[in-house]
Amino acid sequence: MNFGNRATRLTLQILVMLALLAVGVVVMLRPYLTDDEDLYKQGRIDEVVSKGPVTVASVEWKLDSLKVYTSILDDEGEPIELGGPAGSTLVLATLTVTPQKGLYLKDHGFTCDALLRDSKGNTWDDTQATGYPLPTYCGDDDHPFTIDKPAKIAKVYIVPKSAVPNLVGLTTEDFYLHRRVLITP
């Protein structure tokens, strides 16, 4: 064998090895890179919107304000007891929600979940604040909803005081489409 044939043969062997290595990497990582449900379960944010409006699961969301309080007052001016742990603060989000066509309004209400999120990926559920002037959930009999008619709601969150500087906004999601949107103030 001469030197030219050896070099060609070695080059082809290296190219075949690199091709096999690339195929192996793609086959091995493909389930992790394309498994949309697992990425959704891990908290992936699909879209970031400043204030809105944004439509998620046939509901249009618009964040009007996101403020921190030590206490909130009911419609008679009395403090609302929420039972948070010592050292916690209240975050009040005021939103405009519009149920759209395709959303089922059961007894003029619907489910409107929005989680408070910080920059570290921590989330907090809202708390019922009975007596607050705005409805704190979208199934309130006193505040019925109508398709294509905007309405104001409030979401109240109890968070540790140390998390307040890291808060980034609210997340709302469509479970069936595996879509999560972050609405920032």
Secondary structure by P-SEA (a helix, b strand, c coil): ccaaaaaaaaaaaaaaaaaaaaaaaaaaacccccaaaaaaaaccccccccccccccccbbbbbcbbbbbccccccccccccccccccbbbbbbbbbbbbcccccccccbbbbbbbbbcccbbbbbbbbbcccccccccccccccccccbbbbbbbbbbbcccccccccbbbbbcccccbbbbbcc
